[in-house]
């Protein structure tokens, strides 16, 4: 737990330092002036803050995943040689420029994930439970799903979407907060401290509101990507193998998850959310995924 907190703090310090340097290099001036908001400076400020953090997280995603999940890499020799050669064959079939790193992480939960900043620097990892409980055909389908994520550029696409959403959240929140705090501060024009206080409080509240709306958009795109990766897994193996693999994942979801929450969105399967909370889920219910495949 301490290591995860330390990693979180280190990454955030890196993000703040990088953004500070970029703002200094491009001479981004304060967006609040005596005349009101400087929209040009505000747009640049929000775009840099929104995108840089997302891009740094993407750049470090492979290393972070290996560290957090204690992934052990495998190659074409040893006990997991068959696993590596299966990934090698699927990567070639999907047109990837090289073979992703292949790893195994110890977990009683049937799960797998793919991550990495580019198609050339990617990672596919599977849990020990998945290797134990899936047969070769189902394993091939699961690997096909993860390879499809890489071939489709899903990690980059979702990072860009998240970065743009972050930028819009910051931009809209600051405009709305400035307008509201200006309205509330009409009777307090000589009290700058109160006016600034209103601005920062309302900015925080509007960011929460717009962040919730933005999360709906990001989750919707993510669910579409999962459907598409399922179809990719079916094409790289066979549809019935992909359906069979999802059926096993469906049964396994009755167990308590052991995956760190920060890794959930990368996994092929994650706990289902019911009701309105399903709109915030990055993964469709497995029942829907199976139904889509059967119509595919």
DAZI-V439123 format. One record per pair of residues at least 12 apart in sequence whose ideal C-beta (glycine too) atoms are under 8 Angstrom apart, sorted by the first residue. I is the first residue (numbers start at 1). J is the second residue. If there is no record, write none. Layout:
i=(I & I)
j=(J & J)
This chain:
i=(4 & 4 & 4 & 7 & 7 & 7 & 11 & 11 & 11 & 11 & 14 & 15 & 15 & 15 & 18 & 18 & 19 & 19 & 19 & 19 & 22 & 22 & 23 & 23 & 26 & 26 & 28 & 28 & 28 & 28 & 29 & 31 & 31 & 32 & 36 & 37 & 37 & 37 & 42 & 42 & 42 & 43 & 45 & 46 & 46 & 46 & 46 & 46 & 47 & 49 & 49 & 49 & 50 & 50 & 50 & 50 & 50 & 50 & 50 & 50 & 51 & 51 & 51 & 51 & 53 & 53 & 54 & 54 & 54 & 54 & 54 & 55 & 55 & 57 & 58 & 58 & 58 & 58 & 59 & 61 & 61 & 61 & 61 & 62 & 62 & 62 & 62 & 62 & 62 & 62 & 65 & 65 & 65 & 65 & 65 & 65 & 66 & 66 & 66 & 68 & 68 & 68 & 69 & 69 & 69 & 69 & 69 & 70 & 70 & 71 & 71 & 71 & 71 & 71 & 72 & 72 & 72 & 73 & 73 & 73 & 74 & 74 & 74 & 75 & 76 & 80 & 80 & 80 & 83 & 83 & 83 & 83 & 83 & 84 & 84 & 86 & 86 & 86 & 87 & 87 & 87 & 87 & 87 & 87 & 90 & 90 & 90 & 90 & 90 & 91 & 91 & 93 & 94 & 94 & 94 & 94 & 94 & 94 & 94 & 95 & 96 & 96 & 96 & 96 & 96 & 97 & 97 & 98 & 100 & 100 & 100 & 100 & 100 & 100 & 100 & 101 & 101 & 101 & 101 & 102 & 102 & 102 & 103 & 103 & 103 & 103 & 104 & 104 & 104 & 104 & 104 & 105 & 105 & 105 & 105 & 106 & 106 & 107 & 107 & 107 & 107 & 107 & 108 & 108 & 108 & 108 & 108 & 109 & 109 & 109 & 109 & 109 & 109 & 109 & 110 & 110 & 110 & 110 & 110 & 110 & 110 & 110 & 110 & 111 & 111 & 111 & 111 & 111 & 111 & 111 & 111 & 111 & 112 & 112 & 112 & 112 & 112 & 112 & 112 & 112 & 112 & 112 & 112 & 113 & 113 & 113 & 113 & 113 & 113 & 114 & 114 & 114 & 114 & 114 & 114 & 115 & 115 & 116 & 116 & 117 & 117 & 118 & 119 & 119 & 119 & 122 & 122 & 124 & 124 & 124 & 124 & 126 & 126 & 126 & 129 & 130 & 133 & 133 & 134 & 134 & 137 & 137 & 137 & 137 & 138 & 138 & 138 & 138 & 139 & 140 & 140 & 140 & 141 & 141 & 141 & 141 & 141 & 141 & 141 & 141 & 141 & 142 & 142 & 142 & 143 & 143 & 144 & 144 & 144 & 144 & 144 & 144 & 144 & 145 & 145 & 145 & 145 & 145 & 145 & 145 & 146 & 146 & 146 & 147 & 147 & 147 & 148 & 148 & 148 & 148 & 148 & 148 & 149 & 149 & 149 & 151 & 152 & 152 & 152 & 152 & 154 & 154 & 157 & 157 & 158 & 158 & 158 & 158 & 161 & 161 & 161 & 162 & 165 & 165 & 165 & 166 & 168 & 168 & 169 & 169 & 169 & 169 & 170 & 172 & 172 & 173 & 173 & 173 & 173 & 173 & 174 & 174 & 176 & 176 & 177 & 177 & 177 & 177 & 177 & 177 & 178 & 180 & 180 & 181 & 181 & 181 & 181 & 182 & 184 & 185 & 215 & 216 & 216 & 218 & 219 & 219 & 219 & 219 & 220 & 222 & 222 & 222 & 223 & 223 & 223 & 223 & 226 & 226 & 226 & 226 & 227 & 227 & 227 & 230 & 230 & 230 & 230 & 230 & 231 & 231 & 231 & 233 & 234 & 234 & 239 & 239 & 239 & 242 & 243 & 243 & 243 & 246 & 246 & 246 & 246 & 247 & 249 & 249 & 249 & 250 & 250 & 250 & 252 & 253 & 253 & 253 & 253 & 257 & 257 & 264 & 265 & 267 & 269 & 269 & 270 & 270 & 272 & 272)
j=(68 & 260 & 262 & 64 & 67 & 68 & 56 & 57 & 60 & 64 & 56 & 52 & 53 & 56 & 52 & 56 & 48 & 49 & 52 & 53 & 48 & 52 & 45 & 48 & 44 & 48 & 41 & 44 & 45 & 48 & 41 & 45 & 174 & 178 & 178 & 174 & 175 & 178 & 171 & 174 & 175 & 171 & 170 & 167 & 168 & 170 & 171 & 174 & 167 & 166 & 167 & 170 & 163 & 164 & 165 & 166 & 167 & 168 & 169 & 170 & 163 & 164 & 166 & 167 & 163 & 166 & 159 & 160 & 162 & 163 & 166 & 159 & 163 & 159 & 117 & 155 & 156 & 159 & 117 & 115 & 116 & 117 & 155 & 101 & 115 & 116 & 117 & 121 & 122 & 123 & 113 & 115 & 123 & 125 & 263 & 266 & 103 & 123 & 125 & 260 & 262 & 263 & 105 & 107 & 125 & 260 & 263 & 105 & 106 & 103 & 104 & 105 & 123 & 125 & 103 & 104 & 105 & 101 & 102 & 103 & 102 & 103 & 104 & 102 & 88 & 102 & 104 & 131 & 102 & 104 & 126 & 131 & 139 & 99 & 102 & 139 & 140 & 143 & 99 & 100 & 102 & 124 & 143 & 147 & 140 & 143 & 144 & 147 & 236 & 147 & 150 & 236 & 144 & 147 & 148 & 150 & 151 & 232 & 236 & 151 & 119 & 122 & 147 & 150 & 151 & 119 & 120 & 120 & 114 & 116 & 122 & 123 & 124 & 147 & 150 & 116 & 122 & 123 & 124 & 123 & 124 & 125 & 123 & 124 & 125 & 126 & 125 & 126 & 127 & 128 & 131 & 125 & 126 & 127 & 128 & 127 & 128 & 127 & 128 & 129 & 258 & 259 & 127 & 128 & 129 & 255 & 258 & 127 & 129 & 252 & 255 & 257 & 258 & 259 & 127 & 129 & 130 & 133 & 134 & 248 & 249 & 252 & 269 & 126 & 127 & 129 & 130 & 249 & 259 & 267 & 268 & 269 & 124 & 125 & 126 & 127 & 130 & 142 & 143 & 145 & 146 & 267 & 268 & 125 & 146 & 263 & 266 & 267 & 268 & 146 & 147 & 149 & 150 & 155 & 266 & 155 & 266 & 150 & 155 & 155 & 156 & 156 & 150 & 151 & 153 & 150 & 155 & 143 & 146 & 147 & 150 & 139 & 142 & 143 & 252 & 142 & 248 & 252 & 245 & 248 & 237 & 238 & 241 & 244 & 241 & 244 & 245 & 248 & 245 & 236 & 237 & 241 & 233 & 234 & 236 & 237 & 238 & 241 & 242 & 244 & 245 & 233 & 245 & 268 & 233 & 236 & 232 & 233 & 234 & 235 & 236 & 237 & 242 & 229 & 230 & 232 & 233 & 242 & 245 & 268 & 229 & 233 & 268 & 232 & 233 & 236 & 228 & 229 & 231 & 232 & 233 & 236 & 225 & 229 & 232 & 232 & 225 & 228 & 229 & 232 & 225 & 229 & 221 & 225 & 218 & 221 & 222 & 225 & 217 & 218 & 221 & 218 & 214 & 217 & 218 & 214 & 210 & 214 & 207 & 210 & 211 & 214 & 207 & 206 & 210 & 203 & 206 & 207 & 209 & 210 & 203 & 206 & 202 & 206 & 199 & 200 & 202 & 203 & 205 & 206 & 199 & 198 & 202 & 195 & 198 & 199 & 202 & 195 & 198 & 198 & 280 & 279 & 280 & 282 & 279 & 280 & 281 & 282 & 279 & 265 & 282 & 283 & 281 & 282 & 283 & 284 & 282 & 283 & 284 & 289 & 284 & 289 & 292 & 242 & 246 & 289 & 292 & 293 & 292 & 293 & 296 & 245 & 293 & 296 & 293 & 294 & 296 & 293 & 290 & 293 & 294 & 286 & 289 & 290 & 293 & 290 & 268 & 269 & 286 & 286 & 287 & 290 & 269 & 269 & 271 & 272 & 286 & 270 & 271 & 282 & 282 & 283 & 283 & 286 & 282 & 283 & 285 & 286)
